[in-house]
């Protein structure tokens, strides 16, 4: 399950999920799209709220631009 799918299963928006872990909705969007990687503490908090294992979440690789 992806982070986006997990968020939807909880019935939350990006902004709502972000508030629950002390982040912004933009940050959650960036996690979902692979712009940035979610930090371990936020992932653990979200998984505990949802009652799922961190191992069940498929994370997108962070996109890095080469200069």
RARA-V916981 format. One record per pair of residues at least 24 apart in sequence whose ideal C-beta (glycine too) atoms are under 7 Angstrom apart, sorted by the first residue. I is the first residue (numbers start at 0). J is the second residue. D is the distance in whole Angstrom. If there is no record, write none. Layout:
{{I | J | D} {I | J | D}}
This chain:
{{0 | 55 | 6} {0 | 56 | 6} {0 | 57 | 7} {1 | 57 | 5} {2 | 30 | 6} {2 | 31 | 6} {2 | 37 | 7} {2 | 56 | 6} {2 | 58 | 7} {3 | 31 | 5} {5 | 45 | 7} {5 | 49 | 6} {5 | 51 | 7} {5 | 56 | 6} {8 | 49 | 7} {9 | 49 | 6} {16 | 45 | 7} {19 | 48 | 7} {20 | 44 | 5} {20 | 45 | 6} {32 | 59 | 7} {33 | 59 | 3} {33 | 60 | 6} {33 | 61 | 6} {33 | 62 | 5} {34 | 62 | 6} {35 | 61 | 6} {36 | 61 | 4}}
